[in-house]
Amino acid sequence: MATQRFLTLDDVAEILNVSWSQAYALVRRKELIAIQIGGRGQWRVEKDELERFIQQKYAEARAVAEEPVGEDAGVDSPR
């Protein structure tokens, strides 16, 4: 059996542990790239795109975690 290339939004929601509506919102906002298939507009997300999305979110989280806080943040303290 061939490896499955595309995921449904139900699959994406399950993998990310979010609701279908939240997965659809990621697609609508173009945070997660998907394609529409067929006359009913069924959404499909390539597995590689989902992995890229997850890695991007981790990179964003790391960047925020590495931001300096307090005096190192470059913000003048009140006098």
N, C-alpha and C positions, 0 to 999 in steps of 0.2 A: 504494500500500500504506500502511496506517495505521501510525503510530508505535506501537511496543510500549510498553504502560504498565507491565506487570508483569515481574519477573525471577524465575527459579527460583533455588533455593539454589545450584545449579551455576553459574549466571550470577554470582550474588553472590560466590561463592568465587573465581571467575576474576577478577572486577573487583578484589577486595581482595587477590588473590594469596595466598589462604589455602586450607586444605582444606575440603571440604564439611562435615566434622565441626565445624570452627571456626566456619563460617557458621551452622550449626544451633545451636551453643552460644550465639551472639549472640542468636538468636531466642528460644531457651529462657530466657535470662536477661533477656529483654525489653529488651536494649540496642538491638536492631534490631527494629522493628515489622514483623510479617508477618501474613498471613492464611492460613487453611487452606481449600483448595478441594477439593471432591469427597469421595467415600467413602473414598478412600485417604489423605486428609489431606495432599495435596501443598501445600507451602508456596509462597507467592508474596509477593514484596517489591515494593512500588511504587518506581519509579525515584526519585521525589522523596523517599521515605523513606530510601533508601540515600544520596542526596546529603546529606540532613539529618544522617544518622549520621556521614558523613565530615566534614562541616563541624564537627559537635560535637566529634569527636575532635581536629581541628586546634585548635579553641578551647581544649580541655583541655590540649593540648600547649603552646600559647602561654602559658597561665596558669602552668603549671609552669616554663616557661623564664623567665618574668618574675619568679618568686619570688626574693627576695634570698637571697644565700648568705653564709656567714661571719658577720662582725660585724653586717652589715645585717639578718640574719635574726631579730634580736630574741632570740637565745639568748645567755645570759650565758656568757662564757668561763670555764673553770676557773681558780681562783686558786691 
